[in-house]
């Protein structure tokens, strides 16, 4: 069992890394602006699923191989970037859907199934190479040889990381979706904020593709 001092040190480091806005936060904020609180919070959960996958991959040793492979890393980065661009373009294209109703109800974006939101956000989370590098590089450093099987410790640390991510990203989701309600007075403003959310996701995809590898 990992001692509490090590666990708290890892939790503190994870909080600092997660709290600083990065790809996941920007994606979730974009979803909050585009759709609202429900979809934003579901995106937080789906995105966190990517963290769990990374922790499992690192626990079995696959994550370290991917992180060390320039080709695998580039493929992962390109896939994630292109998918974000696709989601952003779709959001901009459909920004006016549902606005032919009363302004009081216009804040509601076109209905999106929970399964679809979770699936899309999971894909974004599991193709985020920066998270993979962090998990692959940092988690093993907190493993204590005398504290039991390494894979069990890595999974535990991955769970801690995921819980902190859900809390921090959820806070961003609530704040962004709350501010979005100010636009309820004008359908034109709503269309604009949906377009802004989509543009944010597309720009994030471009930035991810263009970014250099972080060691």
C-alpha positions as CSV (number, residue, x, y, z in Angstrom):
1,X,0.0,0.0,0.0
2,X,1.3,3.4,-1.0
3,X,2.0,5.6,2.1
4,X,-0.1,8.7,2.6
5,X,2.8,11.1,2.2
6,X,3.5,9.7,-1.3
7,X,-0.2,9.7,-2.2
8,X,-0.7,13.3,-1.0
9,X,2.4,14.5,-2.9
10,X,1.1,12.8,-6.1
11,X,-2.3,14.3,-5.6
12,X,-0.9,17.8,-5.1
13,X,1.2,17.5,-8.3
14,X,-1.8,16.2,-10.2
15,X,-4.0,19.1,-9.1
16,X,-1.4,21.6,-10.3
17,X,-1.1,19.9,-13.7
18,X,-4.9,19.5,-14.1
19,X,-5.9,22.9,-12.8
20,X,-3.8,24.7,-15.4
21,X,-6.1,25.0,-18.5
22,X,-5.0,22.6,-21.2
23,X,-6.6,20.6,-24.1
24,X,-9.2,18.8,-21.9
25,X,-10.3,22.0,-20.1
26,X,-10.6,23.9,-23.4
27,X,-12.6,21.1,-25.0
28,X,-15.0,21.0,-22.0
29,X,-15.4,24.7,-22.0
30,X,-16.1,24.6,-25.7
31,X,-18.8,22.0,-25.1
32,X,-20.3,24.1,-22.3
33,X,-20.6,27.1,-24.6
34,X,-22.0,25.0,-27.4
35,X,-24.5,22.9,-25.6
36,X,-24.7,23.7,-21.9
37,X,-24.2,22.2,-18.5
38,X,-25.5,18.6,-19.1
39,X,-23.3,18.0,-22.1
40,X,-20.3,19.7,-20.4
41,X,-20.5,17.5,-17.3
42,X,-21.0,14.4,-19.5
43,X,-17.9,15.5,-21.4
44,X,-16.0,15.7,-18.1
45,X,-16.9,12.0,-17.4
46,X,-16.2,10.8,-20.9
47,X,-12.8,12.6,-21.0
48,X,-11.9,11.1,-17.7
49,X,-12.4,7.7,-19.2
50,X,-9.3,8.4,-21.3
51,X,-7.3,8.9,-18.1
52,X,-8.4,5.5,-16.9
53,X,-7.3,3.9,-20.2
54,X,-3.9,5.5,-19.9
55,X,-3.4,4.3,-16.4
56,X,-4.3,0.8,-17.4
57,X,-1.9,1.0,-20.4
58,X,0.9,2.2,-18.2
59,X,0.1,-0.5,-15.6
60,X,0.6,-3.2,-18.3
61,X,3.6,-1.5,-19.8
62,X,2.0,-0.5,-23.1
63,X,1.8,3.2,-22.3
64,X,5.5,3.5,-21.8
65,X,6.1,1.9,-25.2
66,X,3.6,4.3,-26.9
67,X,5.1,7.3,-25.1
68,X,8.6,6.3,-26.2
69,X,7.6,5.7,-29.9
70,X,7.8,8.8,-32.0
71,X,5.6,7.2,-34.7
72,X,2.9,6.1,-32.2
73,X,2.9,9.4,-30.5
74,X,2.5,11.3,-33.7
75,X,-0.3,9.1,-34.9
76,X,-2.1,9.6,-31.6
77,X,-1.6,13.4,-31.7
78,X,-2.8,13.6,-35.3
79,X,-5.9,11.5,-34.6
80,X,-6.9,13.6,-31.6
81,X,-6.3,16.9,-33.4
82,X,-8.3,15.9,-36.5
83,X,-11.1,14.7,-34.4
84,X,-11.3,17.9,-32.5
85,X,-11.3,19.9,-35.7
86,X,-14.2,17.7,-37.0
87,X,-16.2,18.3,-33.9
88,X,-15.5,22.1,-34.0
89,X,-16.5,22.4,-37.7
90,X,-19.7,20.5,-37.0
91,X,-20.5,22.8,-34.1
92,X,-20.0,25.9,-36.2
93,X,-22.1,24.5,-39.1
94,X,-25.0,23.7,-36.9
95,X,-24.8,26.7,-34.6
96,X,-28.3,28.0,-35.7
97,X,-30.2,24.7,-35.2
98,X,-33.0,25.0,-32.7
99,X,-33.1,28.8,-32.8
100,X,-36.5,29.1,-34.5
101,X,-38.2,28.9,-31.1
102,X,-38.9,31.5,-28.5
103,X,-35.8,33.3,-27.1
104,X,-36.6,32.0,-23.7
105,X,-36.1,28.4,-24.9
106,X,-33.4,29.1,-27.5
107,X,-30.6,28.4,-25.1
108,X,-31.2,24.7,-25.4
109,X,-28.9,23.3,-28.1
110,X,-30.2,20.5,-30.4
111,X,-30.6,17.3,-28.4
112,X,-27.6,15.1,-28.2
113,X,-27.7,11.6,-26.7
114,X,-25.7,11.0,-23.6
115,X,-24.1,8.0,-25.2
116,X,-22.9,10.2,-28.1
117,X,-21.5,12.9,-25.8
118,X,-19.7,10.3,-23.7
119,X,-18.3,8.6,-26.7
120,X,-17.0,11.8,-28.4
121,X,-15.4,13.1,-25.2
122,X,-13.9,9.7,-24.5
123,X,-12.2,9.8,-27.9
124,X,-10.8,13.2,-27.2
125,X,-9.5,12.1,-23.8
126,X,-7.9,8.9,-25.0
127,X,-6.2,10.6,-28.0
128,X,-4.7,13.4,-25.8
129,X,-0.9,12.6,-26.0
130,X,0.0,15.1,-23.3
131,X,-2.0,13.2,-20.8
132,X,-0.4,9.9,-21.9
133,X,3.1,11.4,-21.5
134,X,2.3,12.7,-18.0
135,X,0.8,9.4,-16.9
136,X,3.6,7.4,-18.4
137,X,6.4,9.6,-17.1
138,X,5.0,10.6,-13.6
139,X,3.0,7.6,-12.3
140,X,6.0,5.2,-12.2
141,X,8.0,7.7,-10.2
142,X,5.6,7.3,-7.3
143,X,5.6,3.6,-7.2
144,X,7.2,2.2,-4.1
145,X,8.9,-1.2,-4.5
146,X,8.0,-2.3,-1.0
147,X,4.4,-1.2,-1.2
148,X,3.1,-4.1,-3.3
149,X,2.6,-4.9,-7.1
150,X,3.6,-1.9,-9.3
151,X,0.6,-2.4,-11.5
152,X,-1.8,-2.1,-8.5
153,X,-0.1,1.1,-7.4
154,X,-0.2,2.6,-10.8
155,X,-3.9,1.9,-11.1
156,X,-4.5,3.5,-7.7
157,X,-2.6,6.6,-8.7
158,X,-4.5,6.7,-11.9
159,X,-7.7,6.6,-10.0
160,X,-6.6,9.5,-7.8
161,X,-5.6,11.5,-10.9
162,X,-9.0,10.7,-12.5
163,X,-11.0,11.9,-9.5
164,X,-9.0,15.1,-9.3
165,X,-9.5,15.7,-13.0
166,X,-13.3,15.2,-12.7
167,X,-13.5,17.7,-9.9
168,X,-11.3,20.3,-11.5
169,X,-12.8,19.9,-15.0
170,X,-16.3,19.8,-13.6
171,X,-15.7,23.2,-12.0
172,X,-14.7,24.6,-15.3
173,X,-17.8,23.0,-16.9
174,X,-20.1,24.5,-14.4
175,X,-18.5,28.0,-14.6
176,X,-18.6,28.1,-18.4
177,X,-22.2,26.7,-18.7
178,X,-23.3,29.2,-16.0
179,X,-21.9,32.1,-17.9
180,X,-23.5,30.8,-21.1
181,X,-27.0,31.5,-19.7
182,X,-26.4,35.2,-20.0
183,X,-26.8,34.7,-23.8
184,X,-30.4,33.5,-23.3
185,X,-31.8,36.9,-24.1
186,X,-30.7,36.8,-27.7
187,X,-30.8,33.9,-30.2
188,X,-28.1,35.7,-32.2
189,X,-25.9,35.7,-29.1
190,X,-26.6,32.0,-28.6
191,X,-25.6,31.2,-32.2
192,X,-22.5,33.2,-31.7
193,X,-21.5,31.5,-28.5
194,X,-22.1,28.0,-30.1
195,X,-19.9,29.1,-33.0
196,X,-17.3,30.3,-30.5
197,X,-17.3,26.9,-28.7
198,X,-16.9,25.1,-32.0
199,X,-14.1,27.4,-33.1
200,X,-12.4,26.8,-29.8
201,X,-12.4,23.1,-30.3
202,X,-11.3,23.4,-33.9
203,X,-8.4,25.7,-33.0
204,X,-7.4,23.3,-30.2
205,X,-7.2,20.5,-32.7
206,X,-5.0,22.6,-35.0
207,X,-2.8,23.6,-32.0
208,X,-2.5,19.9,-31.0
209,X,-1.4,18.8,-34.4
210,X,1.1,21.7,-34.7
211,X,2.5,21.2,-31.2
212,X,5.9,19.7,-30.6
213,X,6.4,16.6,-28.6
214,X,6.6,17.2,-24.8
215,X,9.2,14.9,-23.3
